[in-house]
Amino acid sequence: MSNLERVSRDGIAPEITRPDPGRVIDGDPVHTTWNIEDSDGLYCGLWQSTPGTWRISYAEWEYIYIHAGHSVLTDESGTQTHLKAGDSYIIRPGFVGTWTVIETTLKDYVIKG
């Protein structure tokens, strides 16, 4: 493996999942994940979700960059953060709330456990 790798979905078999049914609040969101790196507690790749709302609780750090779509993260106090193409955020451990996909969303992610 090279020390430099292009981030792309090309040639990577996607993993298709759904949130745990007990966490789903609305809709039937389908997640498609292209895992590019999974080693030593570091995970990165591309993730896409169709519309829906589910409960989230972060125990790890995640950096995200939104390529397309529109999602809303709502924290426990009700503060909403709209995520749209071109946005990048860090989600810190301890974030609890909901993730709502309004328009199918595609993001880069880097997770450090």
N, CA, C and O atoms as CSV, one atom per row, in Angstrom:
chain,resi,resn,atom,element,x,y,z
A,1,MET,N,N,0.835,-1.174,0.000
A,1,MET,CA,C,0.000,0.000,0.000
A,1,MET,C,C,0.883,1.242,0.000
A,1,MET,O,O,1.897,1.303,0.696
A,2,SER,N,N,0.493,2.197,-0.767
A,2,SER,CA,C,1.215,3.465,-0.845
A,2,SER,C,C,0.912,4.317,0.383
A,2,SER,O,O,-0.105,4.113,1.046
A,3,ASN,N,N,1.776,5.257,0.684
A,3,ASN,CA,C,1.525,6.201,1.765
A,3,ASN,C,C,0.618,7.340,1.329
A,3,ASN,O,O,0.293,8.222,2.124
A,4,LEU,N,N,0.209,7.321,0.070
A,4,LEU,CA,C,-0.694,8.329,-0.473
A,4,LEU,C,C,-1.800,7.603,-1.212
A,4,LEU,O,O,-1.535,6.790,-2.097
A,5,GLU,N,N,-3.039,7.895,-0.851
A,5,GLU,CA,C,-4.159,7.219,-1.502
A,5,GLU,C,C,-5.239,8.230,-1.839
A,5,GLU,O,O,-5.632,9.039,-0.999
A,6,ARG,N,N,-5.714,8.176,-3.073
A,6,ARG,CA,C,-6.781,9.064,-3.525
A,6,ARG,C,C,-8.099,8.615,-2.904
A,6,ARG,O,O,-8.393,7.420,-2.872
A,7,VAL,N,N,-8.884,9.551,-2.417
A,7,VAL,CA,C,-10.188,9.237,-1.847
A,7,VAL,C,C,-11.206,9.203,-2.983
A,7,VAL,O,O,-11.501,10.222,-3.608
A,8,SER,N,N,-11.734,8.011,-3.233
A,8,SER,CA,C,-12.671,7.817,-4.332
A,8,SER,C,C,-13.510,6.580,-4.061
A,8,SER,O,O,-13.059,5.651,-3.391
A,9,ARG,N,N,-14.725,6.568,-4.579
A,9,ARG,CA,C,-15.587,5.386,-4.463
A,9,ARG,C,C,-15.224,4.334,-5.502
A,9,ARG,O,O,-15.658,3.187,-5.394
A,10,ASP,N,N,-14.436,4.705,-6.503
A,10,ASP,CA,C,-14.100,3.801,-7.598
A,10,ASP,C,C,-13.452,2.523,-7.083
A,10,ASP,O,O,-12.480,2.569,-6.330
A,11,GLY,N,N,-13.991,1.397,-7.490
A,11,GLY,CA,C,-13.395,0.105,-7.164
A,11,GLY,C,C,-13.635,-0.383,-5.747
A,11,GLY,O,O,-13.106,-1.427,-5.367
A,12,ILE,N,N,-14.418,0.342,-4.950
A,12,ILE,CA,C,-14.703,-0.069,-3.578
A,12,ILE,C,C,-16.151,-0.537,-3.492
A,12,ILE,O,O,-17.077,0.190,-3.853
A,13,ALA,N,N,-16.326,-1.759,-3.010
A,13,ALA,CA,C,-17.682,-2.287,-2.841
A,13,ALA,C,C,-18.346,-1.560,-1.667
A,13,ALA,O,O,-17.811,-1.566,-0.558
A,14,PRO,N,N,-19.490,-0.944,-1.895
A,14,PRO,CA,C,-20.139,-0.220,-0.805
A,14,PRO,C,C,-20.812,-1.160,0.187
A,14,PRO,O,O,-21.218,-2.270,-0.159
A,15,GLU,N,N,-20.920,-0.694,1.418
A,15,GLU,CA,C,-21.666,-1.394,2.457
A,15,GLU,C,C,-23.002,-0.681,2.589
A,15,GLU,O,O,-23.034,0.536,2.774
A,16,ILE,N,N,-24.099,-1.411,2.499
A,16,ILE,CA,C,-25.435,-0.833,2.593
A,16,ILE,C,C,-26.008,-1.200,3.968
A,16,ILE,O,O,-26.096,-2.377,4.318
A,17,THR,N,N,-26.397,-0.176,4.741
A,17,THR,CA,C,-26.944,-0.406,6.076
A,17,THR,C,C,-28.102,0.554,6.332
A,17,THR,O,O,-28.377,1.453,5.537
A,18,ARG,N,N,-28.763,0.341,7.450
A,18,ARG,CA,C,-29.789,1.251,7.942
A,18,ARG,C,C,-29.502,1.499,9.425
A,18,ARG,O,O,-28.885,0.657,10.078
A,19,PRO,N,N,-29.936,2.634,9.961
A,19,PRO,CA,C,-29.783,2.835,11.400
A,19,PRO,C,C,-30.567,1.761,12.153
A,19,PRO,O,O,-31.528,1.195,11.631
A,20,ASP,N,N,-30.147,1.495,13.374
A,20,ASP,CA,C,-30.895,0.574,14.233
A,20,ASP,C,C,-32.350,1.046,14.295
A,20,ASP,O,O,-32.598,2.224,14.551
A,21,PRO,N,N,-33.319,0.147,14.063
A,21,PRO,CA,C,-34.737,0.561,14.049
A,21,PRO,C,C,-35.176,1.313,15.308
A,21,PRO,O,O,-36.056,2.171,15.234
A,22,GLY,N,N,-34.577,1.006,16.459
A,22,GLY,CA,C,-34.921,1.693,17.692
A,22,GLY,C,C,-34.471,3.142,17.730
A,22,GLY,O,O,-34.917,3.908,18.584
A,23,ARG,N,N,-33.588,3.528,16.811
A,23,ARG,CA,C,-33.093,4.909,16.759
A,23,ARG,C,C,-33.823,5.747,15.700
A,23,ARG,O,O,-33.751,6.976,15.718
A,24,VAL,N,N,-34.520,5.079,14.786
A,24,VAL,CA,C,-35.189,5.800,13.691
A,24,VAL,C,C,-36.428,6.522,14.217
A,24,VAL,O,O,-37.269,5.937,14.900
A,25,ILE,N,N,-36.516,7.807,13.880
A,25,ILE,CA,C,-37.649,8.640,14.274
A,25,ILE,C,C,-38.605,8.821,13.111
A,25,ILE,O,O,-39.822,8.852,13.296
A,26,ASP,N,N,-38.043,8.944,11.887
A,26,ASP,CA,C,-38.871,9.215,10.715
A,26,ASP,C,C,-38.217,8.639,9.474
A,26,ASP,O,O,-36.994,8.672,9.336
A,27,GLY,N,N,-39.031,8.110,8.570
A,27,GLY,CA,C,-38.547,7.621,7.289
A,27,GLY,C,C,-37.875,6.258,7.373
A,27,GLY,O,O,-37.976,5.546,8.372
A,28,ASP,N,N,-37.190,5.925,6.296
A,28,ASP,CA,C,-36.456,4.664,6.182
A,28,ASP,C,C,-35.096,4.962,5.548
A,28,ASP,O,O,-34.840,4.570,4.410
A,29,PRO,N,N,-34.218,5.665,6.294
A,29,PRO,CA,C,-32.940,6.062,5.715
A,29,PRO,C,C,-32.059,4.855,5.380
A,29,PRO,O,O,-31.940,3.914,6.165
A,30,VAL,N,N,-31.451,4.909,4.201
A,30,VAL,CA,C,-30.521,3.873,3.756
A,30,VAL,C,C,-29.147,4.512,3.664
A,30,VAL,O,O,-28.967,5.545,3.019
A,31,HIS,N,N,-28.170,3.877,4.327
A,31,HIS,CA,C,-26.802,4.385,4.340
A,31,HIS,C,C,-25.938,3.547,3.406
A,31,HIS,O,O,-25.972,2.317,3.446
A,32,THR,N,N,-25.171,4.219,2.574
A,32,THR,CA,C,-24.200,3.575,1.700
A,32,THR,C,C,-22.831,4.101,2.099
A,32,THR,O,O,-22.589,5.308,2.068
A,33,THR,N,N,-21.932,3.187,2.475
A,33,THR,CA,C,-20.618,3.579,2.963
A,33,THR,C,C,-19.528,2.935,2.127
A,33,THR,O,O,-19.531,1.725,1.902
A,34,TRP,N,N,-18.598,3.758,1.670
A,34,TRP,CA,C,-17.412,3.286,0.971
A,34,TRP,C,C,-16.246,3.468,1.930
A,34,TRP,O,O,-15.686,4.560,2.018
A,35,ASN,N,N,-15.872,2.415,2.650
A,35,ASN,CA,C,-14.767,2.488,3.619
A,35,ASN,C,C,-13.440,2.436,2.875
A,35,ASN,O,O,-13.172,1.488,2.137
A,36,ILE,N,N,-12.622,3.442,3.069
A,36,ILE,CA,C,-11.326,3.506,2.405
A,36,ILE,C,C,-10.213,3.109,3.366
A,36,ILE,O,O,-9.227,2.496,2.957
A,37,GLU,N,N,-10.368,3.453,4.633
A,37,GLU,CA,C,-9.344,3.137,5.646
A,37,GLU,C,C,-10.031,2.640,6.906
A,37,GLU,O,O,-11.018,3.218,7.360
A,38,ASP,N,N,-9.502,1.571,7.461
A,38,ASP,CA,C,-10.027,0.999,8.706
A,38,ASP,C,C,-8.862,0.326,9.418
A,38,ASP,O,O,-8.679,-0.887,9.316
A,39,SER,N,N,-8.065,1.132,10.150
A,39,SER,CA,C,-6.917,0.562,10.835
A,39,SER,C,C,-6.502,1.435,12.015
A,39,SER,O,O,-6.591,2.662,11.959
A,40,ASP,N,N,-6.058,0.793,13.064
A,40,ASP,CA,C,-5.526,1.486,14.246
A,40,ASP,C,C,-6.470,2.553,14.793
A,40,ASP,O,O,-6.020,3.615,15.223
A,41,GLY,N,N,-7.775,2.280,14.780
A,41,GLY,CA,C,-8.741,3.229,15.330
A,41,GLY,C,C,-9.043,4.412,14.431
A,41,GLY,O,O,-9.682,5.369,14.868
A,42,LEU,N,N,-8.592,4.367,13.174
A,42,LEU,CA,C,-8.868,5.429,12.205
A,42,LEU,C,C,-9.751,4.855,11.106
A,42,LEU,O,O,-9.452,3.808,10.531
A,43,TYR,N,N,-10.841,5.555,10.826
A,43,TYR,CA,C,-11.781,5.128,9.795
A,43,TYR,C,C,-12.054,6.317,8.890
A,43,TYR,O,O,-12.309,7.420,9.375
A,44,CYS,N,N,-12.002,6.106,7.581
A,44,CYS,CA,C,-12.348,7.194,6.673
A,44,CYS,C,C,-12.897,6.637,5.376
A,44,CYS,O,O,-12.661,5.484,5.015
A,45,GLY,N,N,-13.630,7.483,4.693
A,45,GLY,CA,C,-14.229,7.097,3.430
A,45,GLY,C,C,-15.323,8.064,3.062
A,45,GLY,O,O,-15.300,9.237,3.435
A,46,LEU,N,N,-16.289,7.545,2.314
A,46,LEU,CA,C,-17.444,8.327,1.899
A,46,LEU,C,C,-18.707,7.649,2.412
A,46,LEU,O,O,-18.786,6.422,2.470
A,47,TRP,N,N,-19.687,8.455,2.780
A,47,TRP,CA,C,-20.946,7.969,3.338
A,47,TRP,C,C,-22.070,8.743,2.685
A,47,TRP,O,O,-21.980,9.954,2.487
A,48,GLN,N,N,-23.127,8.026,2.354
A,48,GLN,CA,C,-24.300,8.655,1.757
A,48,GLN,C,C,-25.535,8.133,2.467
A,48,GLN,O,O,-25.602,6.960,2.835
A,49,SER,N,N,-26.513,9.007,2.658
A,49,SER,CA,C,-27.771,8.581,3.263
A,49,SER,C,C,-28.940,9.189,2.514
A,49,SER,O,O,-28.888,10.321,2.034
A,50,THR,N,N,-30.002,8.388,2.433
A,50,THR,CA,C,-31.268,8.865,1.881
A,50,THR,C,C,-32.048,9.516,3.026
A,50,THR,O,O,-31.668,9.364,4.187
A,51,PRO,N,N,-33.125,10.232,2.724
A,51,PRO,CA,C,-33.861,10.977,3.742
A,51,PRO,C,C,-34.400,10.136,4.899
A,51,PRO,O,O,-34.758,8.968,4.747
A,52,GLY,N,N,-34.439,10.786,6.060
A,52,GLY,CA,C,-34.960,10.194,7.284
A,52,GLY,C,C,-34.337,10.888,8.486
A,52,GLY,O,O,-33.458,11.737,8.338
A,53,THR,N,N,-34.797,10.521,9.673
A,53,THR,CA,C,-34.288,11.086,10.928
A,53,THR,C,C,-34.026,9.953,11.904
A,53,THR,O,O,-34.840,9.039,12.031
A,54,TRP,N,N,-32.876,10.009,12.605
A,54,TRP,CA,C,-32.546,9.007,13.609
A,54,TRP,C,C,-31.747,9.661,14.728
A,54,TRP,O,O,-31.121,10.705,14.551
A,55,ARG,N,N,-31.791,9.011,15.882
A,55,ARG,CA,C,-31.035,9.485,17.047
A,55,ARG,C,C,-29.558,9.133,16.887
A,55,ARG,O,O,-29.215,8.064,16.383
A,56,ILE,N,N,-28.674,10.061,17.331
A,56,ILE,CA,C,-27.232,9.821,17.268
A,56,ILE,C,C,-26.594,10.113,18.618
A,56,ILE,O,O,-27.091,10.930,19.393
A,57,SER,N,N,-25.498,9.441,18.881
A,57,SER,CA,C,-24.722,9.653,20.092
A,57,SER,C,C,-23.277,9.323,19.747
A,57,SER,O,O,-22.951,8.175,19.445
A,58,TYR,N,N,-22.413,10.329,19.793
A,58,TYR,CA,C,-21.020,10.157,19.368
A,58,TYR,C,C,-20.106,9.843,20.546
A,58,TYR,O,O,-20.107,10.551,21.553
A,59,ALA,N,N,-19.328,8.777,20.409
A,59,ALA,CA,C,-18.318,8.415,21.400
A,59,ALA,C,C,-16.920,8.679,20.848
A,59,ALA,O,O,-15.927,8.495,21.551
A,60,GLU,N,N,-16.844,9.112,19.585
A,60,GLU,CA,C,-15.561,9.341,18.924
A,60,GLU,C,C,-15.568,10.699,18.229
A,60,GLU,O,O,-16.600,11.365,18.151
A,61,TRP,N,N,-14.400,11.098,17.725
A,61,TRP,CA,C,-14.260,12.326,16.941
A,61,TRP,C,C,-14.590,12.005,15.492
A,61,TRP,O,O,-14.206,10.953,14.982
A,62,GLU,N,N,-15.301,12.909,14.829
A,62,GLU,CA,C,-15.540,12.743,13.397
A,62,GLU,C,C,-15.405,14.090,12.697
A,62,GLU,O,O,-15.996,15.089,13.108
A,63,TYR,N,N,-14.605,14.089,11.620
A,63,TYR,CA,C,-14.509,15.240,10.719
A,63,TYR,C,C,-15.358,14.890,9.513
A,63,TYR,O,O,-15.258,13.782,8.985
A,64,ILE,N,N,-16.199,15.826,9.067
A,64,ILE,CA,C,-17.023,15.590,7.885
A,64,ILE,C,C,-16.894,16.742,6.902
A,64,ILE,O,O,-16.703,17.896,7.286
A,65,TYR,N,N,-17.004,16.401,5.633
A,65,TYR,CA,C,-17.070,17.383,4.550
A,65,TYR,C,C,-18.261,16.984,3.687
A,65,TYR,O,O,-18.315,15.857,3.195
A,66,ILE,N,N,-19.203,17.883,3.500
A,66,ILE,CA,C,-20.416,17.584,2.751
A,66,ILE,C,C,-20.194,17.887,1.266
A,66,ILE,O,O,-19.873,19.014,0.890
A,67,HIS,N,N,-20.372,16.858,0.434
A,67,HIS,CA,C,-20.247,17.020,-1.024
A,67,HIS,C,C,-21.571,17.430,-1.662
A,67,HIS,O,O,-21.601,18.250,-2.580
A,68,ALA,N,N,-22.668,16.849,-1.166
A,68,ALA,CA,C,-23.966,17.088,-1.793
A,68,ALA,C,C,-25.070,16.832,-0.778
A,68,ALA,O,O,-24.887,16.105,0.198
A,69,GLY,N,N,-26.211,17.443,-1.030
A,69,GLY,CA,C,-27.386,17.194,-0.216
A,69,GLY,C,C,-27.599,18.224,0.869
A,69,GLY,O,O,-26.964,19.279,0.893
A,70,HIS,N,N,-28.516,17.889,1.771
A,70,HIS,CA,C,-28.875,18.772,2.871
A,70,HIS,C,C,-29.280,17.912,4.058
A,70,HIS,O,O,-30.221,17.123,3.975
A,71,SER,N,N,-28.558,18.074,5.166
A,71,SER,CA,C,-28.871,17.393,6.415
A,71,SER,C,C,-28.936,18.419,7.530
A,71,SER,O,O,-28.427,19.532,7.398
A,72,VAL,N,N,-29.571,18.032,8.633
A,72,VAL,CA,C,-29.654,18.889,9.805
A,72,VAL,C,C,-29.270,18.060,11.028
A,72,VAL,O,O,-29.861,17.014,11.295
A,73,LEU,N,N,-28.265,18.547,11.769
A,73,LEU,CA,C,-27.924,17.954,13.059
A,73,LEU,C,C,-28.602,18.802,14.126
A,73,LEU,O,O,-28.487,20.028,14.123
A,74,THR,N,N,-29.308,18.142,15.037
A,74,THR,CA,C,-29.974,18.836,16.131
A,74,THR,C,C,-29.433,18.286,17.435
A,74,THR,O,O,-29.496,17.081,17.679
A,75,ASP,N,N,-28.894,19.175,18.287
A,75,ASP,CA,C,-28.343,18.698,19.556
A,75,ASP,C,C,-29.458,18.566,20.596
A,75,ASP,O,O,-30.615,18.890,20.326
A,76,GLU,N,N,-29.094,18.089,21.784
A,76,GLU,CA,C,-30.073,17.835,22.843
A,76,GLU,C,C,-30.854,19.076,23.263
A,76,GLU,O,O,-31.993,18.970,23.719
A,77,SER,N,N,-30.244,20.252,23.111
A,77,SER,CA,C,-30.931,21.486,23.507
A,77,SER,C,C,-31.839,22.023,22.404
A,77,SER,O,O,-32.547,23.011,22.602
A,78,GLY,N,N,-31.815,21.364,21.231
A,78,GLY,CA,C,-32.664,21.794,20.124
A,78,GLY,C,C,-31.974,22.682,19.111
A,78,GLY,O,O,-32.603,23.106,18.142
A,79,THR,N,N,-30.691,22.977,19.305
A,79,THR,CA,C,-29.950,23.802,18.348
A,79,THR,C,C,-29.728,23.021,17.057
A,79,THR,O,O,-29.206,21.906,17.072
A,80,GLN,N,N,-30.130,23.622,15.944
A,80,GLN,CA,C,-30.008,22.972,14.639
A,80,GLN,C,C,-28.821,23.527,13.863
A,80,GLN,O,O,-28.573,24.732,13.846
A,81,THR,N,N,-28.092,22.611,13.220
A,81,THR,CA,C,-27.000,22.982,12.328
A,81,THR,C,C,-27.288,22.373,10.970
A,81,THR,O,O,-27.361,21.151,10.834
A,82,HIS,N,N,-27.455,23.225,9.958
A,82,HIS,CA,C,-27.727,22.759,8.601
A,82,HIS,C,C,-26.406,22.441,7.910
A,82,HIS,O,O,-25.479,23.251,7.927
A,83,LEU,N,N,-26.324,21.276,7.310
A,83,LEU,CA,C,-25.135,20.822,6.588
A,83,LEU,C,C,-25.465,20.777,5.106
A,83,LEU,O,O,-26.380,20.071,4.681
A,84,LYS,N,N,-24.705,21.541,4.321
A,84,LYS,CA,C,-24.930,21.588,2.871
A,84,LYS,C,C,-23.597,21.481,2.150
A,84,LYS,O,O,-22.537,21.590,2.767
A,85,ALA,N,N,-23.656,21.265,0.837
A,85,ALA,CA,C,-22.451,21.102,0.027
A,85,ALA,C,C,-21.447,22.210,0.307
A,85,ALA,O,O,-21.781,23.395,0.301
A,86,GLY,N,N,-20.196,21.790,0.555
A,86,GLY,CA,C,-19.117,22.722,0.838
A,86,GLY,C,C,-18.854,22.919,2.317
A,86,GLY,O,O,-17.824,23.483,2.686
A,87,ASP,N,N,-19.766,22.466,3.180
A,87,ASP,CA,C,-19.592,22.617,4.624
A,87,ASP,C,C,-18.673,21.535,5.176
A,87,ASP,O,O,-18.659,20.407,4.684
A,88,SER,N,N,-17.908,21.891,6.202
A,88,SER,CA,C,-17.104,20.907,6.921
A,88,SER,C,C,-17.247,21.187,8.412
A,88,SER,O,O,-17.305,22.342,8.836
A,89,TYR,N,N,-17.302,20.125,9.193
A,89,TYR,CA,C,-17.496,20.223,10.638
A,89,TYR,C,C,-16.695,19.152,11.347
A,89,TYR,O,O,-16.305,18.145,10.756
A,90,ILE,N,N,-16.458,19.390,12.633
A,90,ILE,CA,C,-15.942,18.375,13.533
A,90,ILE,C,C,-17.055,18.078,14.530
A,90,ILE,O,O,-17.607,18.989,15.147
A,91,ILE,N,N,-17.379,16.796,14.681
A,91,ILE,CA,C,-18.338,16.363,15.690
A,91,ILE,C,C,-17.510,15.725,16.801
A,91,ILE,O,O,-16.785,14.758,16.568
A,92,ARG,N,N,-17.622,16.269,17.997
A,92,ARG,CA,C,-16.803,15.804,19.114
A,92,ARG,C,C,-17.514,14.706,19.910
A,92,ARG,O,O,-18.742,14.613,19.896
A,93,PRO,N,N,-16.728,13.877,20.605
A,93,PRO,CA,C,-17.336,12.870,21.476
A,93,PRO,C,C,-18.287,13.545,22.468
A,93,PRO,O,O,-18.003,14.622,22.992
A,94,GLY,N,N,-19.406,12.892,22.707
A,94,GLY,CA,C,-20.402,13.432,23.626
A,94,GLY,C,C,-21.562,14.130,22.934
A,94,GLY,O,O,-22.548,14.475,23.586
A,95,PHE,N,N,-21.461,14.349,21.595
A,95,PHE,CA,C,-22.580,14.966,20.882
A,95,PHE,C,C,-23.748,13.981,20.866
A,95,PHE,O,O,-23.602,12.838,20.433
A,96,VAL,N,N,-24.892,14.430,21.336
A,96,VAL,CA,C,-26.105,13.611,21.364
A,96,VAL,C,C,-27.217,14.431,20.731
A,96,VAL,O,O,-27.360,15.620,21.016
A,97,GLY,N,N,-27.995,13.801,19.882
A,97,GLY,CA,C,-29.102,14.502,19.248
A,97,GLY,C,C,-29.707,13.671,18.137
A,97,GLY,O,O,-29.868,12.457,18.260
A,98,THR,N,N,-30.041,14.356,17.040
A,98,THR,CA,C,-30.616,13.665,15.875
A,98,THR,C,C,-29.903,14.103,14.608
A,98,THR,O,O,-29.360,15.205,14.521
A,99,TRP,N,N,-29.921,13.211,13.630
A,99,TRP,CA,C,-29.430,13.510,12.282
A,99,TRP,C,C,-30.640,13.376,11.371
A,99,TRP,O,O,-31.276,12.323,11.324
A,100,THR,N,N,-30.957,14.444,10.649
A,100,THR,CA,C,-32.056,14.432,9.689
A,100,THR,C,C,-31.487,14.674,8.297
A,100,THR,O,O,-30.829,15.686,8.055
A,101,VAL,N,N,-31.737,13.755,7.397
A,101,VAL,CA,C,-31.368,13.947,5.996
A,101,VAL,C,C,-32.611,14.453,5.280
A,101,VAL,O,O,-33.616,13.750,5.180
A,102,ILE,N,N,-32.528,15.678,4.786
A,102,ILE,CA,C,-33.624,16.293,4.051
A,102,ILE,C,C,-33.509,15.947,2.567
A,102,ILE,O,O,-34.490,15.551,1.938
A,103,GLU,N,N,-32.301,16.099,2.011
A,103,GLU,CA,C,-31.985,15.689,0.638
A,103,GLU,C,C,-30.817,14.722,0.735
A,103,GLU,O,O,-29.880,14.959,1.497
A,104,THR,N,N,-30.859,13.638,-0.027
A,104,THR,CA,C,-29.791,12.641,0.027
A,104,THR,C,C,-28.445,13.336,0.156
A,104,THR,O,O,-28.098,14.210,-0.638
A,105,THR,N,N,-27.692,12.926,1.180
A,105,THR,CA,C,-26.441,13.600,1.545
A,105,THR,C,C,-25.253,12.679,1.321
A,105,THR,O,O,-25.290,11.501,1.676
A,106,LEU,N,N,-24.188,13.233,0.723
A,106,LEU,CA,C,-22.922,12.523,0.536
A,106,LEU,C,C,-21.839,13.299,1.280
A,106,LEU,O,O,-21.686,14.506,1.093
A,107,LYS,N,N,-21.083,12.583,2.133
A,107,LYS,CA,C,-20.031,13.235,2.894
A,107,LYS,C,C,-18.767,12.403,2.889
A,107,LYS,O,O,-18.809,11.180,2.760
A,108,ASP,N,N,-17.617,13.098,3.035
A,108,ASP,CA,C,-16.362,12.461,3.426
A,108,ASP,C,C,-16.400,12.368,4.933
A,108,ASP,O,O,-16.965,13.245,5.588
A,109,TYR,N,N,-15.815,11.331,5.499
A,109,TYR,CA,C,-15.709,11.252,6.945
A,109,TYR,C,C,-14.329,10.734,7.341
A,109,TYR,O,O,-13.718,9.922,6.646
A,110,VAL,N,N,-13.871,11.230,8.468
A,110,VAL,CA,C,-12.667,10.730,9.118
A,110,VAL,C,C,-13.031,10.576,10.582
A,110,VAL,O,O,-13.372,11.555,11.247
A,111,ILE,N,N,-12.962,9.355,11.089
A,111,ILE,CA,C,-13.334,9.062,12.476
A,111,ILE,C,C,-12.102,8.567,13.206
A,111,ILE,O,O,-11.380,7.696,12.719
A,112,LYS,N,N,-11.872,9.133,14.380
A,112,LYS,CA,C,-10.801,8.689,15.247
A,112,LYS,C,C,-11.429,8.282,16.569
A,112,LYS,O,O,-11.978,9.111,17.296
A,113,GLY,N,N,-11.337,6.985,16.869
A,113,GLY,CA,C,-11.949,6.452,18.087
A,113,GLY,C,C,-11.146,6.704,19.316
A,113,GLY,O,O,-11.549,6.307,20.409
